[in-house]
Amino acid sequence: MTNNKQKENYNRLKLVLVEQGKTSRWLAEQIGKQENTVSRWCLNKVQPSLPQLAEIARVLDVDVRTLICPTK
């Protein structure tokens, strides 16, 4: 058995930032987080909490559901 399972994406944060022409550095400044924290969220290495997702959605002026990958 090989361990070639494709990494799952749980959030769409990087895509939404690209669509809006914004950077992870910009978002980090807006929400008071370290740039490396936002970068790990964008790479789906770790996930922001639900309150953090709500704050990100507010800053980006999107529905919070836009930031989450659908399960179906």
PyMOL Python script that loads the backbone (N, CA, C, O; Angstrom):
from pymol import cmd

cmd.read_pdbstr("""\
ATOM      1  N   MET A   1       0.850  -1.180   0.000  1.00  0.00           N
ATOM      2  CA  MET A   1       0.000   0.000   0.000  1.00  0.00           C
ATOM      3  C   MET A   1       0.895   1.243   0.000  1.00  0.00           C
ATOM      4  O   MET A   1       1.823   1.344   0.802  1.00  0.00           O
ATOM      5  N   THR A   2       0.616   2.171  -0.889  1.00  0.00           N
ATOM      6  CA  THR A   2       1.415   3.392  -0.948  1.00  0.00           C
ATOM      7  C   THR A   2       0.693   4.525  -0.240  1.00  0.00           C
ATOM      8  O   THR A   2      -0.525   4.507  -0.066  1.00  0.00           O
ATOM      9  N   ASN A   3       1.464   5.487   0.151  1.00  0.00           N
ATOM     10  CA  ASN A   3       0.903   6.642   0.854  1.00  0.00           C
ATOM     11  C   ASN A   3       0.845   7.832  -0.094  1.00  0.00           C
ATOM     12  O   ASN A   3       1.386   8.895   0.209  1.00  0.00           O
ATOM     13  N   ASN A   4       0.190   7.659  -1.243  1.00  0.00           N
ATOM     14  CA  ASN A   4       0.095   8.714  -2.241  1.00  0.00           C
ATOM     15  C   ASN A   4      -1.230   9.455  -2.180  1.00  0.00           C
ATOM     16  O   ASN A   4      -1.649  10.069  -3.161  1.00  0.00           O
ATOM     17  N   LYS A   5      -1.883   9.399  -1.042  1.00  0.00           N
ATOM     18  CA  LYS A   5      -3.159  10.102  -0.902  1.00  0.00           C
ATOM     19  C   LYS A   5      -2.945  11.596  -1.138  1.00  0.00           C
ATOM     20  O   LYS A   5      -2.072  12.212  -0.527  1.00  0.00           O
ATOM     21  N   GLN A   6      -3.739  12.160  -2.020  1.00  0.00           N
ATOM     22  CA  GLN A   6      -3.619  13.581  -2.317  1.00  0.00           C
ATOM     23  C   GLN A   6      -4.051  14.398  -1.105  1.00  0.00           C
ATOM     24  O   GLN A   6      -5.053  14.097  -0.455  1.00  0.00           O
ATOM     25  N   LYS A   7      -3.282  15.427  -0.820  1.00  0.00           N
ATOM     26  CA  LYS A   7      -3.583  16.299   0.312  1.00  0.00           C
ATOM     27  C   LYS A   7      -4.938  16.967   0.090  1.00  0.00           C
ATOM     28  O   LYS A   7      -5.216  17.518  -0.975  1.00  0.00           O
ATOM     29  N   GLU A   8      -5.760  16.903   1.117  1.00  0.00           N
ATOM     30  CA  GLU A   8      -7.083  17.511   1.008  1.00  0.00           C
ATOM     31  C   GLU A   8      -7.020  18.998   1.334  1.00  0.00           C
ATOM     32  O   GLU A   8      -6.280  19.426   2.220  1.00  0.00           O
ATOM     33  N   ASN A   9      -7.794  19.755   0.616  1.00  0.00           N
ATOM     34  CA  ASN A   9      -7.941  21.178   0.897  1.00  0.00           C
ATOM     35  C   ASN A   9      -9.248  21.373   1.642  1.00  0.00           C
ATOM     36  O   ASN A   9     -10.304  20.910   1.211  1.00  0.00           O
ATOM     37  N   TYR A  10      -9.159  22.058   2.756  1.00  0.00           N
ATOM     38  CA  TYR A  10     -10.342  22.310   3.559  1.00  0.00           C
ATOM     39  C   TYR A  10     -10.844  23.742   3.404  1.00  0.00           C
ATOM     40  O   TYR A  10     -12.022  24.032   3.611  1.00  0.00           O
ATOM     41  N   ASN A  11      -9.922  24.629   3.035  1.00  0.00           N
ATOM     42  CA  ASN A  11     -10.355  26.008   2.841  1.00  0.00           C
ATOM     43  C   ASN A  11      -9.922  26.504   1.470  1.00  0.00           C
ATOM     44  O   ASN A  11      -9.028  25.940   0.839  1.00  0.00           O
ATOM     45  N   ARG A  12     -10.575  27.569   1.023  1.00  0.00           N
ATOM     46  CA  ARG A  12     -10.324  28.172  -0.289  1.00  0.00           C
ATOM     47  C   ARG A  12      -9.695  29.556  -0.141  1.00  0.00           C
ATOM     48  O   ARG A  12      -9.806  30.397  -1.034  1.00  0.00           O
ATOM     49  N   LEU A  13      -9.047  29.778   0.972  1.00  0.00           N
ATOM     50  CA  LEU A  13      -8.537  31.106   1.288  1.00  0.00           C
ATOM     51  C   LEU A  13      -7.567  31.621   0.224  1.00  0.00           C
ATOM     52  O   LEU A  13      -7.681  32.769  -0.206  1.00  0.00           O
ATOM     53  N   LYS A  14      -6.630  30.804  -0.199  1.00  0.00           N
ATOM     54  CA  LYS A  14      -5.659  31.241  -1.200  1.00  0.00           C
ATOM     55  C   LYS A  14      -6.352  31.646  -2.498  1.00  0.00           C
ATOM     56  O   LYS A  14      -6.021  32.671  -3.093  1.00  0.00           O
ATOM     57  N   LEU A  15      -7.307  30.843  -2.925  1.00  0.00           N
ATOM     58  CA  LEU A  15      -8.038  31.132  -4.158  1.00  0.00           C
ATOM     59  C   LEU A  15      -8.811  32.448  -4.056  1.00  0.00           C
ATOM     60  O   LEU A  15      -8.800  33.247  -4.992  1.00  0.00           O
ATOM     61  N   VAL A  16      -9.470  32.674  -2.941  1.00  0.00           N
ATOM     62  CA  VAL A  16     -10.246  33.903  -2.754  1.00  0.00           C
ATOM     63  C   VAL A  16      -9.318  35.119  -2.736  1.00  0.00           C
ATOM     64  O   VAL A  16      -9.648  36.159  -3.305  1.00  0.00           O
ATOM     65  N   LEU A  17      -8.165  34.993  -2.087  1.00  0.00           N
ATOM     66  CA  LEU A  17      -7.209  36.099  -2.082  1.00  0.00           C
ATOM     67  C   LEU A  17      -6.740  36.416  -3.503  1.00  0.00           C
ATOM     68  O   LEU A  17      -6.657  37.584  -3.882  1.00  0.00           O
ATOM     69  N   VAL A  18      -6.434  35.384  -4.287  1.00  0.00           N
ATOM     70  CA  VAL A  18      -5.997  35.589  -5.672  1.00  0.00           C
ATOM     71  C   VAL A  18      -7.104  36.250  -6.480  1.00  0.00           C
ATOM     72  O   VAL A  18      -6.850  37.184  -7.241  1.00  0.00           O
ATOM     73  N   GLU A  19      -8.340  35.765  -6.315  1.00  0.00           N
ATOM     74  CA  GLU A  19      -9.474  36.341  -7.044  1.00  0.00           C
ATOM     75  C   GLU A  19      -9.637  37.827  -6.739  1.00  0.00           C
ATOM     76  O   GLU A  19     -10.032  38.605  -7.606  1.00  0.00           O
ATOM     77  N   GLN A  20      -9.332  38.215  -5.505  1.00  0.00           N
ATOM     78  CA  GLN A  20      -9.494  39.613  -5.099  1.00  0.00           C
ATOM     79  C   GLN A  20      -8.223  40.438  -5.290  1.00  0.00           C
ATOM     80  O   GLN A  20      -8.215  41.638  -5.018  1.00  0.00           O
ATOM     81  N   GLY A  21      -7.153  39.801  -5.756  1.00  0.00           N
ATOM     82  CA  GLY A  21      -5.905  40.527  -5.964  1.00  0.00           C
ATOM     83  C   GLY A  21      -5.235  40.948  -4.669  1.00  0.00           C
ATOM     84  O   GLY A  21      -4.554  41.972  -4.619  1.00  0.00           O
ATOM     85  N   LYS A  22      -5.427  40.160  -3.628  1.00  0.00           N
ATOM     86  CA  LYS A  22      -4.855  40.475  -2.324  1.00  0.00           C
ATOM     87  C   LYS A  22      -3.832  39.407  -1.941  1.00  0.00           C
ATOM     88  O   LYS A  22      -3.834  38.301  -2.482  1.00  0.00           O
ATOM     89  N   THR A  23      -2.964  39.758  -1.002  1.00  0.00           N
ATOM     90  CA  THR A  23      -1.905  38.841  -0.579  1.00  0.00           C
ATOM     91  C   THR A  23      -2.147  38.346   0.837  1.00  0.00           C
ATOM     92  O   THR A  23      -2.949  38.912   1.580  1.00  0.00           O
ATOM     93  N   SER A  24      -1.447  37.292   1.195  1.00  0.00           N
ATOM     94  CA  SER A  24      -1.532  36.793   2.564  1.00  0.00           C
ATOM     95  C   SER A  24      -0.955  37.816   3.533  1.00  0.00           C
ATOM     96  O   SER A  24      -1.409  37.916   4.673  1.00  0.00           O
ATOM     97  N   ARG A  25       0.040  38.577   3.088  1.00  0.00           N
ATOM     98  CA  ARG A  25       0.605  39.638   3.939  1.00  0.00           C
ATOM     99  C   ARG A  25      -0.464  40.690   4.240  1.00  0.00           C
ATOM    100  O   ARG A  25      -0.612  41.124   5.383  1.00  0.00           O
ATOM    101  N   TRP A  26      -1.204  41.094   3.211  1.00  0.00           N
ATOM    102  CA  TRP A  26      -2.270  42.080   3.391  1.00  0.00           C
ATOM    103  C   TRP A  26      -3.300  41.562   4.394  1.00  0.00           C
ATOM    104  O   TRP A  26      -3.707  42.282   5.305  1.00  0.00           O
ATOM    105  N   LEU A  27      -3.722  40.286   4.214  1.00  0.00           N
ATOM    106  CA  LEU A  27      -4.724  39.722   5.116  1.00  0.00           C
ATOM    107  C   LEU A  27      -4.194  39.656   6.540  1.00  0.00           C
ATOM    108  O   LEU A  27      -4.912  39.981   7.486  1.00  0.00           O
ATOM    109  N   ALA A  28      -2.955  39.242   6.697  1.00  0.00           N
ATOM    110  CA  ALA A  28      -2.358  39.158   8.030  1.00  0.00           C
ATOM    111  C   ALA A  28      -2.398  40.516   8.728  1.00  0.00           C
ATOM    112  O   ALA A  28      -2.721  40.604   9.912  1.00  0.00           O
ATOM    113  N   GLU A  29      -2.070  41.566   7.988  1.00  0.00           N
ATOM    114  CA  GLU A  29      -2.110  42.917   8.565  1.00  0.00           C
ATOM    115  C   GLU A  29      -3.536  43.310   8.963  1.00  0.00           C
ATOM    116  O   GLU A  29      -3.743  43.944   9.997  1.00  0.00           O
ATOM    117  N   GLN A  30      -4.510  42.932   8.140  1.00  0.00           N
ATOM    118  CA  GLN A  30      -5.903  43.305   8.410  1.00  0.00           C
ATOM    119  C   GLN A  30      -6.459  42.629   9.655  1.00  0.00           C
ATOM    120  O   GLN A  30      -7.260  43.222  10.379  1.00  0.00           O
ATOM    121  N   ILE A  31      -6.039  41.387   9.909  1.00  0.00           N
ATOM    122  CA  ILE A  31      -6.620  40.634  11.029  1.00  0.00           C
ATOM    123  C   ILE A  31      -5.673  40.508  12.222  1.00  0.00           C
ATOM    124  O   ILE A  31      -6.008  39.861  13.214  1.00  0.00           O
ATOM    125  N   GLY A  32      -4.500  41.121  12.129  1.00  0.00           N
ATOM    126  CA  GLY A  32      -3.578  41.123  13.263  1.00  0.00           C
ATOM    127  C   GLY A  32      -2.917  39.789  13.527  1.00  0.00           C
ATOM    128  O   GLY A  32      -2.668  39.438  14.680  1.00  0.00           O
ATOM    129  N   LYS A  33      -2.631  39.048  12.486  1.00  0.00           N
ATOM    130  CA  LYS A  33      -1.951  37.750  12.617  1.00  0.00           C
ATOM    131  C   LYS A  33      -0.594  37.812  11.945  1.00  0.00           C
ATOM    132  O   LYS A  33      -0.336  38.701  11.134  1.00  0.00           O
ATOM    133  N   GLN A  34       0.266  36.876  12.279  1.00  0.00           N
ATOM    134  CA  GLN A  34       1.563  36.767  11.618  1.00  0.00           C
ATOM    135  C   GLN A  34       1.361  36.300  10.180  1.00  0.00           C
ATOM    136  O   GLN A  34       0.460  35.512   9.894  1.00  0.00           O
ATOM    137  N   GLU A  35       2.206  36.791   9.283  1.00  0.00           N
ATOM    138  CA  GLU A  35       2.098  36.396   7.886  1.00  0.00           C
ATOM    139  C   GLU A  35       2.284  34.893   7.705  1.00  0.00           C
ATOM    140  O   GLU A  35       1.626  34.287   6.858  1.00  0.00           O
ATOM    141  N   ASN A  36       3.175  34.284   8.494  1.00  0.00           N
ATOM    142  CA  ASN A  36       3.388  32.836   8.342  1.00  0.00           C
ATOM    143  C   ASN A  36       2.159  32.038   8.779  1.00  0.00           C
ATOM    144  O   ASN A  36       1.926  30.945   8.263  1.00  0.00           O
ATOM    145  N   THR A  37       1.381  32.554   9.706  1.00  0.00           N
ATOM    146  CA  THR A  37       0.137  31.888  10.114  1.00  0.00           C
ATOM    147  C   THR A  37      -0.852  31.873   8.953  1.00  0.00           C
ATOM    148  O   THR A  37      -1.431  30.835   8.633  1.00  0.00           O
ATOM    149  N   VAL A  38      -1.040  33.024   8.329  1.00  0.00           N
ATOM    150  CA  VAL A  38      -1.963  33.116   7.194  1.00  0.00           C
ATOM    151  C   VAL A  38      -1.452  32.258   6.037  1.00  0.00           C
ATOM    152  O   VAL A  38      -2.245  31.627   5.338  1.00  0.00           O
ATOM    153  N   SER A  39      -0.155  32.231   5.833  1.00  0.00           N
ATOM    154  CA  SER A  39       0.426  31.402   4.778  1.00  0.00           C
ATOM    155  C   SER A  39       0.120  29.927   5.005  1.00  0.00           C
ATOM    156  O   SER A  39      -0.205  29.214   4.056  1.00  0.00           O
ATOM    157  N   ARG A  40       0.218  29.459   6.242  1.00  0.00           N
ATOM    158  CA  ARG A  40      -0.106  28.050   6.542  1.00  0.00           C
ATOM    159  C   ARG A  40      -1.578  27.766   6.310  1.00  0.00           C
ATOM    160  O   ARG A  40      -1.938  26.669   5.883  1.00  0.00           O
ATOM    161  N   TRP A  41      -2.443  28.751   6.588  1.00  0.00           N
ATOM    162  CA  TRP A  41      -3.866  28.583   6.280  1.00  0.00           C
ATOM    163  C   TRP A  41      -4.051  28.459   4.771  1.00  0.00           C
ATOM    164  O   TRP A  41      -4.781  27.588   4.299  1.00  0.00           O
ATOM    165  N   CYS A  42      -3.389  29.330   4.019  1.00  0.00           N
ATOM    166  CA  CYS A  42      -3.523  29.327   2.558  1.00  0.00           C
ATOM    167  C   CYS A  42      -3.035  28.021   1.947  1.00  0.00           C
ATOM    168  O   CYS A  42      -3.565  27.575   0.929  1.00  0.00           O
ATOM    169  N   LEU A  43      -2.041  27.414   2.555  1.00  0.00           N
ATOM    170  CA  LEU A  43      -1.489  26.154   2.068  1.00  0.00           C
ATOM    171  C   LEU A  43      -2.228  24.936   2.637  1.00  0.00           C
ATOM    172  O   LEU A  43      -1.877  23.798   2.325  1.00  0.00           O
ATOM    173  N   ASN A  44      -3.237  25.168   3.459  1.00  0.00           N
ATOM    174  CA  ASN A  44      -4.020  24.115   4.095  1.00  0.00           C
ATOM    175  C   ASN A  44      -3.172  23.207   4.978  1.00  0.00           C
ATOM    176  O   ASN A  44      -3.474  22.024   5.140  1.00  0.00           O
ATOM    177  N   LYS A  45      -2.110  23.769   5.546  1.00  0.00           N
ATOM    178  CA  LYS A  45      -1.291  23.008   6.502  1.00  0.00           C
ATOM    179  C   LYS A  45      -1.970  22.992   7.861  1.00  0.00           C
ATOM    180  O   LYS A  45      -1.919  21.995   8.582  1.00  0.00           O
ATOM    181  N   VAL A  46      -2.603  24.096   8.202  1.00  0.00           N
ATOM    182  CA  VAL A  46      -3.436  24.210   9.401  1.00  0.00           C
ATOM    183  C   VAL A  46      -4.671  24.988   8.999  1.00  0.00           C
ATOM    184  O   VAL A  46      -4.704  25.609   7.937  1.00  0.00           O
ATOM    185  N   GLN A  47      -5.677  24.954   9.840  1.00  0.00           N
ATOM    186  CA  GLN A  47      -6.941  25.614   9.516  1.00  0.00           C
ATOM    187  C   GLN A  47      -7.249  26.714  10.524  1.00  0.00           C
ATOM    188  O   GLN A  47      -6.996  26.556  11.718  1.00  0.00           O
ATOM    189  N   PRO A  48      -7.791  27.819  10.046  1.00  0.00           N
ATOM    190  CA  PRO A  48      -8.232  28.858  10.983  1.00  0.00           C
ATOM    191  C   PRO A  48      -9.457  28.365  11.750  1.00  0.00           C
ATOM    192  O   PRO A  48     -10.212  27.520  11.270  1.00  0.00           O
ATOM    193  N   SER A  49      -9.634  28.904  12.933  1.00  0.00           N
ATOM    194  CA  SER A  49     -10.819  28.563  13.726  1.00  0.00           C
ATOM    195  C   SER A  49     -12.060  29.180  13.078  1.00  0.00           C
ATOM    196  O   SER A  49     -11.948  30.034  12.198  1.00  0.00           O
ATOM    197  N   LEU A  50     -13.212  28.754  13.508  1.00  0.00           N
ATOM    198  CA  LEU A  50     -14.445  29.329  12.969  1.00  0.00           C
ATOM    199  C   LEU A  50     -14.550  30.829  13.234  1.00  0.00           C
ATOM    200  O   LEU A  50     -14.946  31.565  12.331  1.00  0.00           O
ATOM    201  N   PRO A  51     -14.214  31.318  14.434  1.00  0.00           N
ATOM    202  CA  PRO A  51     -14.238  32.776  14.624  1.00  0.00           C
ATOM    203  C   PRO A  51     -13.238  33.489  13.702  1.00  0.00           C
ATOM    204  O   PRO A  51     -13.519  34.585  13.216  1.00  0.00           O
ATOM    205  N   GLN A  52     -12.082  32.878  13.463  1.00  0.00           N
ATOM    206  CA  GLN A  52     -11.109  33.482  12.554  1.00  0.00           C
ATOM    207  C   GLN A  52     -11.639  33.492  11.129  1.00  0.00           C
ATOM    208  O   GLN A  52     -11.454  34.471  10.406  1.00  0.00           O
ATOM    209  N   LEU A  53     -12.301  32.407  10.717  1.00  0.00           N
ATOM    210  CA  LEU A  53     -12.904  32.365   9.380  1.00  0.00           C
ATOM    211  C   LEU A  53     -13.949  33.462   9.230  1.00  0.00           C
ATOM    212  O   LEU A  53     -14.034  34.108   8.186  1.00  0.00           O
ATOM    213  N   ALA A  54     -14.738  33.669  10.272  1.00  0.00           N
ATOM    214  CA  ALA A  54     -15.761  34.722  10.226  1.00  0.00           C
ATOM    215  C   ALA A  54     -15.114  36.097  10.080  1.00  0.00           C
ATOM    216  O   ALA A  54     -15.609  36.943   9.335  1.00  0.00           O
ATOM    217  N   GLU A  55     -14.010  36.317  10.790  1.00  0.00           N
ATOM    218  CA  GLU A  55     -13.309  37.602  10.682  1.00  0.00           C
ATOM    219  C   GLU A  55     -12.699  37.772   9.287  1.00  0.00           C
ATOM    220  O   GLU A  55     -12.757  38.858   8.710  1.00  0.00           O
ATOM    221  N   ILE A  56     -12.123  36.715   8.756  1.00  0.00           N
ATOM    222  CA  ILE A  56     -11.549  36.751   7.405  1.00  0.00           C
ATOM    223  C   ILE A  56     -12.640  37.066   6.384  1.00  0.00           C
ATOM    224  O   ILE A  56     -12.440  37.892   5.493  1.00  0.00           O
ATOM    225  N   ALA A  57     -13.780  36.416   6.511  1.00  0.00           N
ATOM    226  CA  ALA A  57     -14.896  36.664   5.595  1.00  0.00           C
ATOM    227  C   ALA A  57     -15.345  38.118   5.663  1.00  0.00           C
ATOM    228  O   ALA A  57     -15.651  38.724   4.636  1.00  0.00           O
ATOM    229  N   ARG A  58     -15.384  38.677   6.863  1.00  0.00           N
ATOM    230  CA  ARG A  58     -15.779  40.073   7.035  1.00  0.00           C
ATOM    231  C   ARG A  58     -14.779  40.992   6.338  1.00  0.00           C
ATOM    232  O   ARG A  58     -15.174  41.915   5.626  1.00  0.00           O
ATOM    233  N   VAL A  59     -13.496  40.742   6.541  1.00  0.00           N
ATOM    234  CA  VAL A  59     -12.448  41.579   5.943  1.00  0.00           C
ATOM    235  C   VAL A  59     -12.474  41.479   4.414  1.00  0.00           C
ATOM    236  O   VAL A  59     -12.284  42.476   3.718  1.00  0.00           O
ATOM    237  N   LEU A  60     -12.710  40.264   3.897  1.00  0.00           N
ATOM    238  CA  LEU A  60     -12.735  40.054   2.451  1.00  0.00           C
ATOM    239  C   LEU A  60     -14.099  40.366   1.841  1.00  0.00           C
ATOM    240  O   LEU A  60     -14.260  40.337   0.621  1.00  0.00           O
ATOM    241  N   ASP A  61     -15.074  40.662   2.689  1.00  0.00           N
ATOM    242  CA  ASP A  61     -16.430  40.968   2.249  1.00  0.00           C
ATOM    243  C   ASP A  61     -17.027  39.836   1.413  1.00  0.00           C
ATOM    244  O   ASP A  61     -17.554  40.056   0.322  1.00  0.00           O
ATOM    245  N   VAL A  62     -16.929  38.612   1.959  1.00  0.00           N
ATOM    246  CA  VAL A  62     -17.506  37.429   1.318  1.00  0.00           C
ATOM    247  C   VAL A  62     -18.296  36.644   2.361  1.00  0.00           C
ATOM    248  O   VAL A  62     -18.102  36.816   3.565  1.00  0.00           O
ATOM    249  N   ASP A  63     -19.174  35.794   1.886  1.00  0.00           N
ATOM    250  CA  ASP A  63     -19.873  34.858   2.762  1.00  0.00           C
ATOM    251  C   ASP A  63     -18.847  33.851   3.268  1.00  0.00           C
ATOM    252  O   ASP A  63     -18.004  33.388   2.499  1.00  0.00           O
ATOM    253  N   VAL A  64     -18.910  33.512   4.535  1.00  0.00           N
ATOM    254  CA  VAL A  64     -17.936  32.591   5.112  1.00  0.00           C
ATOM    255  C   VAL A  64     -17.908  31.248   4.365  1.00  0.00           C
ATOM    256  O   VAL A  64     -16.875  30.581   4.322  1.00  0.00           O
ATOM    257  N   ARG A  65     -19.029  30.865   3.787  1.00  0.00           N
ATOM    258  CA  ARG A  65     -19.087  29.599   3.044  1.00  0.00           C
ATOM    259  C   ARG A  65     -18.189  29.633   1.803  1.00  0.00           C
ATOM    260  O   ARG A  65     -17.789  28.584   1.298  1.00  0.00           O
ATOM    261  N   THR A  66     -17.878  30.817   1.320  1.00  0.00           N
ATOM    262  CA  THR A  66     -16.989  30.967   0.177  1.00  0.00           C
ATOM    263  C   THR A  66     -15.570  30.506   0.531  1.00  0.00           C
ATOM    264  O   THR A  66     -14.804  30.113  -0.349  1.00  0.00           O
ATOM    265  N   LEU A  67     -15.232  30.555   1.799  1.00  0.00           N
ATOM    266  CA  LEU A  67     -13.883  30.224   2.233  1.00  0.00           C
ATOM    267  C   LEU A  67     -13.687  28.746   2.536  1.00  0.00           C
ATOM    268  O   LEU A  67     -12.563  28.307   2.782  1.00  0.00           O
ATOM    269  N   ILE A  68     -14.764  27.978   2.521  1.00  0.00           N
ATOM    270  CA  ILE A  68     -14.696  26.567   2.893  1.00  0.00           C
ATOM    271  C   ILE A  68     -14.967  25.693   1.676  1.00  0.00           C
ATOM    272  O   ILE A  68     -15.903  25.947   0.918  1.00  0.00           O
ATOM    273  N   CYS A  69     -14.148  24.666   1.493  1.00  0.00           N
ATOM    274  CA  CYS A  69     -14.366  23.730   0.385  1.00  0.00           C
ATOM    275  C   CYS A  69     -15.597  22.895   0.672  1.00  0.00           C
ATOM    276  O   CYS A  69     -15.762  22.406   1.789  1.00  0.00           O
ATOM    277  N   PRO A  70     -16.466  22.721  -0.315  1.00  0.00           N
ATOM    278  CA  PRO A  70     -17.662  21.896  -0.110  1.00  0.00           C
ATOM    279  C   PRO A  70     -17.286  20.433   0.074  1.00  0.00           C
ATOM    280  O   PRO A  70     -16.264  19.977  -0.438  1.00  0.00           O
ATOM    281  N   THR A  71     -18.107  19.711   0.798  1.00  0.00           N
ATOM    282  CA  THR A  71     -17.859  18.289   1.024  1.00  0.00           C
ATOM    283  C   THR A  71     -18.590  17.415   0.017  1.00  0.00           C
ATOM    284  O   THR A  71     -18.291  16.228  -0.113  1.00  0.00           O
ATOM    285  N   LYS A  72     -19.541  17.997  -0.691  1.00  0.00           N
ATOM    286  CA  LYS A  72     -20.281  17.224  -1.699  1.00  0.00           C
ATOM    287  C   LYS A  72     -20.388  18.010  -2.961  1.00  0.00           C
ATOM    288  O   LYS A  72     -20.975  17.538  -3.934  1.00  0.00           O
TER     289      LYS A  72
END
""", "prot")
cmd.dss("prot")
cmd.show_as("cartoon", "prot")
cmd.util.cbc("prot")
cmd.orient("prot")
